[in-house]
Amino acid sequence: MRPLDLQVIGTELAIRWEDGLESYIPLETLRKACPCASCAGERDILGNLYKGPERALTPQAWTVRKLEPVGGYAVQPVWSDGHATGLYTYEYLRRLGAVS
């Protein structure tokens, strides 16, 4: 499922999907669910989880400066605090929107 429109409106990411569904994901939720290796971590072959140190999130962490498309499968937010390594696949955004 791909989005037809994806934009920040106020404090939410608004997504209009191909099937007509609309999702509204709070930016705070989006940032806390960042899938990058530093935030979410990554596992080695033995299942050990490795991730970066916890960062104190400032109010800038909840503001998106821009959204960069990645191929035909994801979007990469650039946050106002400089964080920009999370690739949010459309499938992941759809799941986040279902619980928001």
C-alpha positions in Angstrom: 0.0 0.0 0.0 1.4 3.4 -1.0 0.5 6.9 0.1 -1.1 9.3 -2.4 -0.3 12.2 -0.2 1.9 12.6 2.9 2.4 15.9 4.7 2.9 17.4 8.1 -0.2 19.2 9.4 0.4 20.8 12.8 1.7 18.2 15.1 0.7 15.2 13.0 1.9 13.4 9.9 -1.2 13.1 7.7 -1.3 10.3 5.1 -3.9 9.6 2.4 -3.5 6.0 1.2 -4.4 4.5 -2.2 -7.3 2.7 -0.7 -8.9 5.9 0.6 -7.9 5.4 4.3 -6.4 8.4 6.0 -3.9 8.1 8.9 -2.9 10.8 11.3 0.2 10.0 13.3 1.3 12.4 16.1 4.9 13.5 15.4 5.9 12.6 18.9 4.7 9.0 18.3 6.6 9.0 14.9 9.8 10.1 16.5 9.6 7.7 19.4 9.0 4.9 16.9 12.1 5.8 14.9 13.4 2.5 13.3 17.0 3.6 12.8 19.8 1.4 14.3 20.7 4.2 16.8 17.1 4.5 18.2 15.6 1.0 17.7 18.9 -0.9 17.7 20.0 -3.8 15.7 20.5 -7.5 16.5 23.6 -9.6 15.8 23.4 -13.2 14.6 23.0 -14.4 18.2 20.1 -12.1 18.9 21.9 -9.5 21.1 20.5 -6.0 20.7 22.9 -3.1 20.1 21.8 0.5 20.0 23.1 4.0 20.6 23.0 5.8 23.9 19.6 7.2 25.0 19.3 10.8 23.9 17.3 13.4 25.8 14.7 14.6 23.4 14.1 18.4 23.3 11.0 20.1 21.8 12.9 20.2 18.5 12.7 16.4 18.4 9.0 16.6 17.7 9.2 19.0 14.7 9.9 17.7 11.1 11.9 20.1 8.9 11.3 18.0 5.8 10.3 14.6 4.5 12.6 13.0 1.9 11.1 10.2 -0.2 13.3 7.0 -0.4 12.7 5.0 -3.6 9.1 3.9 -3.9 8.9 2.3 -0.4 9.8 4.7 2.4 10.1 8.3 3.7 13.0 9.7 5.7 12.0 12.6 8.1 14.6 15.3 8.8 13.9 16.4 12.4 14.6 19.9 13.7 17.1 18.6 16.2 19.2 17.2 13.3 18.2 13.5 13.5 17.7 12.1 10.0 18.6 8.4 9.9 15.3 6.7 10.3 13.7 5.2 7.1 10.0 4.7 7.7 8.7 2.2 5.2 5.1 2.7 4.0 4.2 -0.6 5.6 5.6 0.6 8.9 3.7 3.9 8.6 0.5 2.1 7.9 0.9 0.0 11.1 1.8 3.2 13.1 -1.3 4.9 11.7 -3.5 2.0 12.8 -2.5 2.3 16.4 -2.5 6.1 16.6 
